[in-house]
Amino acid sequence: MRLPKPRTARQHRRTPGILITSITTVLLVAGCSTPVIDDNTAATPTPSASATPSETPTPTPTPTPTTAPLPTVAAAEAPQTSEEAIAAATVSSKTYFDIRSYIEVNHPEHTSAIDTIAMDDAAAHVRKFAANQVENNLVMSGFYTFDVTGGSAGNLTTSDGTVYPFGAVSLDGCFSQEQMSLLDATGVPPANMNTNRRGMMTVTVAYILAEKHWIVTNTGPPATGEAPC
């Protein structure tokens, strides 16, 4: 697919799809499996208070807001080499997971911050998970990590044929949820919570010239049933 030629920063960044050509692969470390991000985790309803005086209802857990500020998106000049593109895209991929963590821990009912670093499936995934989190009173604490093991850079081409060299990057890395805690409305982890907390993931990132920074467009889909990285 091709991106239309931008007229404004907003129009360019909101347009889905990229065409990647002339791929250059840089292998850093051998990878392994991909994790499951369970967007359909159901919560157990909060029990009501018992009429028996000796019994106390289980309180609904409340989030512990992080003391760190909302991560900011760094500006970047257009890449001149595949190495520059991969390095800059790596920084943006980490910012994506930092902002996602911030939203889920602090205020999943407000997801607009993800638009500063993501579009397409990568942004939709965060909104879907956050909506499920709010609906089922799920409480998150902690953070995600994504350690890049390799990447490839190619051209980003607009619908009018304009080519932006090294403007599209695909990153492979080990995604971890081990530092992220999830509790249901009773204060315990959901019974159907995925036990695979680590695994390989592919993240795609595109350079948006009109905004002079990189945008994450996809973070999967993840595979299931394989050994963690």
N, C-alpha and C positions, 0 to 999 in steps of 0.2 A: 504494500500500500504506500501511498505517497502523501506527504504533507502539503497543504496549499501554501502558496507564497504569502508570508505574513504582511498584514497591513498595520496591525497594532500588536503590541506584546501579548495582550490577552487572547487575540484571535489565534496567533501562532501557537501559543502554549496549549490551548484548549483543543486543538485539532488532533484526532487520534491517528495512530498508525505511522510507521516509518519504513523506509526501504533501505536495507543495509547491503552495501556492495563492497568489493575489494577488501575482504576480511583479512586482518592480520592477527594471528593468535599469539599470545604471550602466556606460556605455561609456567606457573609458579610452583604449585604443589599438587600432587595427585589427589583427586577428590574421592567422595564416596556417596552415600545415599542422601535422599532429600527428605525433610521433615514434613509432618502433617500439621497444618494450622487449622484447627477445628473451629469453623465458623458457626457450627450448629450445636454447640455445647448448651445443654439445657440446665436450668437451675432448679433446685428444690425449693418450693415455696416456704416462706418464713412461717414457722408454726405460731398459732395463736396462743395467748396466755391461757393456762389451765385454771379451772375453778378451784383446784386443790391448793391451799395456801402454801404448802411446802414446795411447790414446783414453780420454777421461774422460766418464762419463755426465753427461747434462744434469740438474742438480739441480732438484728441485721448488721453485718459488718460494714464499716465505713471506710472509704479510701484514705490512705495516708499520702497526701500530696507531696510530690517531690520538692525539695528546696531549690533545685536547679531551675533556671529560667527556661523558657521555651527556646529550643535550639534555633539558630538563625541559619539561613541559606547563604553560602558564600558566593560572591560574584566570581566569574571566571572568564578569561579571554578565550576566543575560539582556538581549539587545539591545532597545533602545527604538525604533530606526529602522533602515531598510535600510542606511544608511551605516555605522552602528555594527556591524551584522551582517557586512557585507562586510569591514570593517577587521579585525574579530576573526577571521573565518574565514581571511583572508589570512595572519595570523600563524600560525594552526594548520596551514595547508597547508605553510608553510615548515618548521615544526617536524616535520611528517610526513616530509618529504624528508630533513631532517637526521637523524632517528632511523633512517630506512631506510639512509642512507649509513653511519651508525655501525655498524649491524648487519652490513652486507655487508662492510665493511672490517675489522672487529674480530673478530666471532664469528658467522658466518652459521648455525652450528649451534644458536645460542640466539636465538630470535626473539621471546621474550615481551615485550620492550620495546615492540614495535609496538602492543600492546594498550592502551597508555596514550594513544595518539593516533589509533587507527584501528579500524574494525570492518568487517564485510561484505567486499566485494570488495577494498577497499583493504588490509585486513590479509591476506587470502588471497593477494593478489598477492605481497606481500613474502615470505610463507612459501614459496610455490611457487618463486620465484626463488632464495631462500636454499637450499632443498633441492637444487635443480639445481646450485647453486654448490658445495655440499659434495660431492655425488655425483661431480662431474666435476673436483674439485680446482681450481676456478677461484679466482683471487686478485684481489681488488678493492682499489683505492686511490683516494683523492680524495673527491669529493662531487658531489651533484646540485644544480641550482638550478631554481627555478620563479618566474618573474617574472609577476605577475598583470597582465593588460591590461584586464580588465573582469569584472563580476560581477552576479548577480541574487539578490535575497533574497525569500523567501516564507514562508508559515506552515508550521510543523511541527504535524501533527495526530496525536494518539494514537488508539488503537482505540476508546476510549470517547467520542471526540468532543472531547476537550480540545484547544484550539488554543493553540500557543505562537507568538505573532507574531514574524516575522522569524527563526524558528528553523532555517530551511533555506536554504543558500546554494549557488549554483553559480558557480564561478570559471573563467574562461578565462585562459590564460597561456602563456608560452613556457617549455617544459621543456627543460633542457639536460643532456646527459650528457658534455659536452666535457671537464669536469674530472675525470671518473671513468675510471680505467684498468681494463681487464679483461685478465688473462693466463691462458693455459691451463697445463696441467701441465708443458709444456716451456719456459715463460717467455716465450711470444710471444702476441700477440692471436689468438683463434680465427679460423680461415679464413673461417667463415660469420658473422662478427660484423657486425651492422648498421652501415652507414656513415653513416646519417642520425642525427647526434648532437644535433640540435635540432629542435623542432617544437611546434606548438600542442597543448595538452592541456586537457581539462575536468576539474576536480576538484570533487566535491560534498562538502559539510561540513554537519553537523547539530549544533545546540546541545543538550547533555544537561543538563537542569536539575538532576537529582539529583547530578551530579558537578561542576556549575558550570564546564564547559569544553566546547570544540568538539571534535568527532570527525570525521575524514575517513572517508567511506563508499565513495567510488569515485574512481578516477583514470583513467578512460578510458571505453570502449576507444579506443586510439589508432588513427589512420588510417595508411595506408602509401602510399608512392610519390609523395608530394607534396614541394614545395620546403620547405626549413626556414624557420623564422621569423627 
